[in-house]
């Protein structure tokens, strides 16, 4: 018989079974279904949300492609194991069997969940004495989480807890327990830690002021010597440029020829005679002026 026809046969015999309690498995764990049967079934089929997982026709196992290498079927006990559970494996599982030509069924509802993360506790101050503690954690299944606050002589469920803070030295400890059906985590908080935020703000301001002052000091200590050095170099350069320097000549002394010597001596004599001629001319002019004066007087 073709397994598709057998699948149709089992599907029409499928009837709704009242939902049972959900069984939880952690992500990555193996899921193991153990139906209680009296004899080995002739044929069987496992369904997940009405989609077949594996079908045993009495001769061989026919496994859905998405479950290959992930499932193990015991043909005698009809037990099914799914390895490395994922969130997508959550849902309703239904086993339809034929034992001695009589139908038999088994159903199980499961949910694959994650481990609880360590909770985080924060404090919100409403005034100097009253505060609200908030407990939170991350989860893909928040509807399964249970939160409980504990302090000496007091317990309270829920994520928020209102407390009275006596002063900045209040060492009262409050504990938050977070759990899901399989795992749990705990975190503690001391009342005086509500003031950490305010003290942190003050410390931050002080640190920023100190950094600003250090930056100013560094600038003063570094820039001032640099400025003085540049100013001194500029003054020295200006003084150097104001001086007149005589550079040595690279040309050698020239040796005069005989003609050049004669020309030079003639030029020297001519130069020497110029004052004498100038003096004679002066005397002559003086004599002429005196003669003219004498003639004027006689007339």
Secondary structure as UniProt FT lines:
FT   HELIX           3..13
FT   STRAND          23..26
FT   TURN            27..28
FT   STRAND          31..33
FT   STRAND          43..48
FT   TURN            49..50
FT   STRAND          51..56
FT   STRAND          61..63
FT   HELIX           65..67
FT   TURN            68..70
FT   STRAND          71..73
FT   TURN            75..77
FT   STRAND          80..82
FT   HELIX           87..89
FT   STRAND          91..99
FT   TURN            100..101
FT   STRAND          102..113
FT   STRAND          120..125
FT   STRAND          130..136
FT   HELIX           142..144
FT   STRAND          146..151
FT   TURN            152..153
FT   STRAND          154..157
FT   STRAND          160..164
FT   TURN            168..169
FT   STRAND          173..179
FT   STRAND          184..190
FT   HELIX           191..195
FT   HELIX           196..242
FT   HELIX           258..298
//
